[in-house]
Amino acid sequence: MRVKAFFLVVAATSLVECKQYRSDYEDYPDAGGWLKLHRVPANCHEARLRCHLEGGTLASPLTQKMSDVLKSFVEDHELGSRGIFTGIRATFSRGDFASIEGVPLARIPHRWASGEPDNKQDSEQCILQLKDGSLADVSCNDTYPYICYRKYTNQLTNACGTFDNEYQLDARTGNCYKFHLVPRTWSRAYMACTAEGGHLAIINSDTEAKVLADLFAKYQPSSMQSRSPYSGTMVFIGFHDWNEHGEWLTVQGQTLQQAGYARWSHGQPTSVPYKDHPVEYCGGIQRSAGLDDLWCDMPYHFICEKTPDSLLWDEQ
């Protein structure tokens, strides 16, 4: 039934030009795109990464119109007196501020707040837009709310309900999967999948185990560069010990047995330390799709899973 329902959704989306990016973004014509407010404060690096993983950029007031839009957006969402991080920062050399798009601050219409910039303690390399639209320099390690921006596109959503064509529908489960070739720690992998509208893959059946094994087989170890041990032979998926060592649960809170698949690879789990890394608390699979425990703070490749409708909006 899930597959049948999915095809009805795809039929509808393929007939019209995409007029909405994803359900958690709002359309702002004056910005020439879609905006999403992240109320939970983050440091500038985390904010930039989250927007990137969502397929957008950390919003910057590149024009006066965009500055006004960001100002009204903050007012509309009753954010209060705090500023928002912008994508303007001195990433590569101190004092040389530019947006993520590479536009130098000198070419961006702007007005500094009173007493700004002051570069306190020689450590303020990121830019806030304050409630009144003025700018202030702050430490990139400080935490503030932020807005992600996706420019308008004529691109259509694909069969997985996303612009990301690395997601592919598998008819055996009715779900979509993406193999990430950029290795990340388990927590970063979790963040990436969540930002894309999905989650680290959960195996719910022998059939789904075969789906992941087939996907893994498309990527040979020679194409999977990583400094982590056993890279190319195992990847992260969505289970973890939740800090209760020895009790394995999926990212959706089920035991492996409740989820429908608990076949460990031979000799696993071992939960052993490696050099200065603690024991293995994060979940993965080997190429056979047998489960394995991995070091959480080492970067491995990983597999994300999403339903075709996870990012669709109400009108559809």
C-alpha positions in Angstrom: 0.0 0.0 0.0 2.9 2.4 0.8 4.2 2.0 -2.8 0.8 2.6 -4.3 0.3 5.7 -2.3 3.7 6.9 -3.2 3.1 6.7 -6.9 -0.1 8.8 -6.5 2.0 11.5 -4.9 4.7 11.3 -7.6 2.1 11.6 -10.3 0.9 14.8 -8.8 4.3 16.4 -8.2 5.7 15.5 -11.7 2.9 17.5 -13.4 3.6 20.9 -11.9 6.6 23.1 -11.4 7.8 23.0 -7.8 6.4 26.1 -6.0 7.5 25.0 -2.5 11.0 23.8 -1.5 10.0 21.6 1.4 7.3 21.7 4.1 9.4 23.3 6.8 10.4 26.3 4.5 8.3 29.4 3.9 7.9 31.2 0.5 9.2 34.8 0.5 8.9 36.2 -3.0 10.9 39.4 -2.1 13.8 37.2 -1.1 13.6 35.2 -4.4 13.3 32.0 -2.5 12.3 30.1 0.7 13.3 30.7 4.3 13.4 28.6 7.4 14.0 29.9 10.9 16.0 27.7 13.3 15.0 28.9 16.7 17.4 26.7 18.6 20.6 28.7 18.9 23.8 27.2 17.4 27.3 28.4 16.8 28.1 29.7 13.3 29.8 26.5 12.1 26.8 24.4 13.1 24.4 26.9 11.6 26.2 26.9 8.3 26.4 23.1 8.2 22.8 22.6 9.0 21.7 24.9 6.2 24.0 23.2 3.8 22.7 19.8 4.7 19.2 21.0 4.2 20.2 22.0 0.6 20.3 25.8 1.3 22.7 28.4 2.7 23.0 30.4 5.8 21.0 33.5 4.8 22.9 36.8 4.3 21.5 40.3 3.7 23.2 40.6 0.3 20.8 43.3 -0.9 18.8 45.9 1.0 15.6 44.0 0.0 17.0 40.8 1.5 18.0 42.7 4.6 14.4 44.0 4.9 13.0 40.5 4.4 15.2 39.0 7.1 14.2 41.8 9.4 10.5 41.3 8.8 11.0 37.5 9.0 12.4 37.9 12.5 9.5 40.2 13.5 6.9 37.8 12.0 8.3 35.0 14.1 8.6 37.0 17.3 12.2 36.2 17.8 12.7 39.0 20.3 15.7 41.2 20.7 18.4 38.7 19.8 20.1 38.9 16.5 20.5 36.1 13.9 23.6 34.7 12.5 24.2 35.6 8.9 26.4 33.8 6.3 28.9 36.7 6.4 32.1 35.8 8.2 35.8 36.1 8.0 36.3 32.4 7.2 39.7 32.4 5.7 41.5 35.4 7.0 40.8 37.8 9.9 38.8 40.9 9.0 38.1 39.8 5.4 34.3 39.4 5.7 32.4 37.8 2.9 29.2 35.9 2.5 29.1 32.1 1.9 28.4 33.0 -1.8 31.7 34.9 -1.8 30.3 38.4 -1.9 32.7 40.7 0.1 31.1 42.8 2.8 32.2 46.0 0.9 29.7 45.1 -1.8 26.9 44.3 0.6 24.7 47.3 1.7 25.0 47.4 5.4 24.9 49.6 8.5 26.9 48.8 11.6 25.2 49.0 15.0 26.6 51.6 17.4 30.1 50.7 18.6 30.4 47.9 16.0 32.6 46.3 14.7 34.7 46.1 17.8 36.4 42.6 17.4 36.4 42.0 21.2 39.5 40.0 22.3 40.4 39.7 18.6 37.9 36.8 18.3 34.9 38.2 16.5 34.9 36.8 13.0 31.1 36.3 12.4 28.3 38.7 11.7 24.9 39.1 13.2 22.0 41.0 11.8 20.2 42.7 14.7 16.5 43.3 15.1 16.7 46.8 13.6 18.6 45.5 10.5 22.1 46.7 11.6 25.1 44.5 11.8 27.4 43.5 14.7 30.5 41.3 14.8 30.5 38.4 17.3 32.5 35.3 18.1 31.7 32.4 15.7 31.5 30.2 18.8 28.7 32.1 20.4 25.2 30.7 19.8 22.3 32.5 18.1 19.2 31.6 16.0 19.7 31.6 12.3 17.8 31.5 9.0 18.4 29.1 6.1 17.8 30.2 2.5 17.0 28.3 -0.6 16.9 30.3 -3.9 14.0 29.7 -6.3 14.5 26.9 -8.7 12.5 25.4 -11.6 13.7 22.0 -10.6 11.0 19.4 -9.9 11.0 17.2 -6.9 12.0 13.6 -7.7 10.4 10.3 -6.9 11.6 10.7 -3.3 9.9 14.1 -2.8 13.3 15.9 -2.8 15.6 17.9 -5.1 18.4 15.6 -3.9 18.8 13.0 -6.7 21.1 10.9 -4.7 18.0 9.6 -2.9 16.6 6.6 -4.8 13.3 4.9 -4.3 13.4 1.1 -3.7 10.1 -0.6 -4.6 10.9 -3.5 -2.3 10.2 -1.2 0.8 8.6 1.9 -0.7 11.3 4.0 1.0 14.2 6.0 -0.4 17.9 5.6 0.5 21.0 7.6 0.0 24.6 6.4 0.5 26.8 9.2 1.8 30.3 9.1 0.4 31.5 11.9 2.7 32.4 10.1 6.0 31.1 11.7 9.2 31.0 10.8 12.9 27.8 9.0 13.9 26.3 12.2 15.4 27.1 14.2 12.3 25.6 11.4 10.2 22.5 11.6 12.3 22.4 15.4 11.7 22.9 15.0 8.0 20.0 12.5 7.6 17.7 14.6 9.7 18.5 17.7 7.8 17.6 15.9 4.5 14.2 15.0 5.8 15.0 11.4 6.8 17.0 9.5 9.4 19.9 7.1 9.6 18.6 3.9 8.0 16.7 1.4 10.1 16.5 -2.2 9.0 12.9 -3.5 9.6 13.1 -6.8 7.8 15.3 -9.2 5.9 14.1 -7.6 2.7 15.3 -4.2 3.9 18.6 -5.7 4.9 19.0 -6.9 1.3 18.1 -3.4 0.1 21.0 -1.9 2.1 23.4 -4.7 1.2 22.6 -4.1 -2.5 23.2 -0.3 -2.1 26.4 -0.9 -0.2 27.7 -3.2 -3.0 27.5 -0.3 -5.5 30.4 1.4 -3.7 33.7 -0.4 -3.6 36.3 0.2 -0.9 38.6 2.0 -3.4 36.0 4.8 -3.8 35.5 5.1 0.0 38.3 7.2 1.3 38.5 7.4 5.1 41.2 7.2 7.8 39.0 5.1 10.1 39.7 1.4 10.6 37.8 -1.0 8.4 36.5 1.9 6.2 34.9 0.5 3.1 33.7 -2.6 4.9 31.2 -1.1 7.2 28.9 2.0 7.4 26.8 3.7 10.1 23.1 3.1 10.2 20.4 4.1 12.7 20.9 2.3 16.0 22.8 3.2 19.1 23.2 2.1 22.7 21.7 5.3 24.0 24.3 5.5 26.7 23.0 2.3 28.2 25.9 0.1 27.2 24.8 -3.2 25.8 21.2 -2.2 25.2 20.8 -1.4 21.4 17.9 0.7 20.3 17.1 2.3 16.9 17.0 6.1 16.5 13.2 5.7 16.8 13.5 4.1 20.2 12.8 0.5 19.3 14.9 -2.5 20.3 16.4 -4.2 17.3 13.9 -7.1 17.8 11.0 -4.7 17.8 12.2 -3.0 14.7 12.3 -6.4 12.9 16.0 -7.1 12.4 18.6 -8.2 14.9 21.1 -10.3 12.9 24.6 -9.4 14.1 27.7 -10.2 12.0 29.8 -13.1 13.3 31.5 -12.3 16.6 29.6 -9.0 17.0 29.1 -6.8 19.0 32.6 -6.6 20.5 32.5 -3.1 22.1 36.3 -2.8 22.2 38.4 0.4 22.5 40.7 1.5 19.7 43.8 3.5 20.6 42.4 6.6 22.4 38.8 6.0 21.2 36.3 4.6 23.7 34.4 1.4 23.1 32.0 1.0 20.3 28.6 2.5 21.1 27.2 3.3 17.6 25.4 1.1 15.1 26.5 0.0 11.6 26.4 -2.8 9.2 29.0 -4.8 7.3 28.7 -5.5 3.6 26.6 -8.5 4.3 24.1 -6.3 6.2 25.1 -8.0 9.4 25.0 -5.6 12.3 28.2 -4.3 13.8 29.1 -1.8 16.6 31.4 1.0 15.6 33.4 3.9 17.3 31.0 6.9 17.4 33.7 9.5 17.1 35.3 8.1 14.0 34.1 9.2 10.6 32.4 6.4 8.5 30.3 6.5 5.5 26.6 6.1 6.2 23.1 5.4 4.7 20.1 7.7 5.2 16.5 6.6 4.7 13.4 8.7 4.1 9.8 8.2 3.0 8.7 9.8 -0.3 6.4 12.2 1.5 8.6 13.3 4.4 9.2 16.8 2.9 5.9 17.3 1.1 3.6 20.2 2.0 0.0 20.2 2.9 -1.3 21.1 -0.6 -0.2 17.8 -1.8 
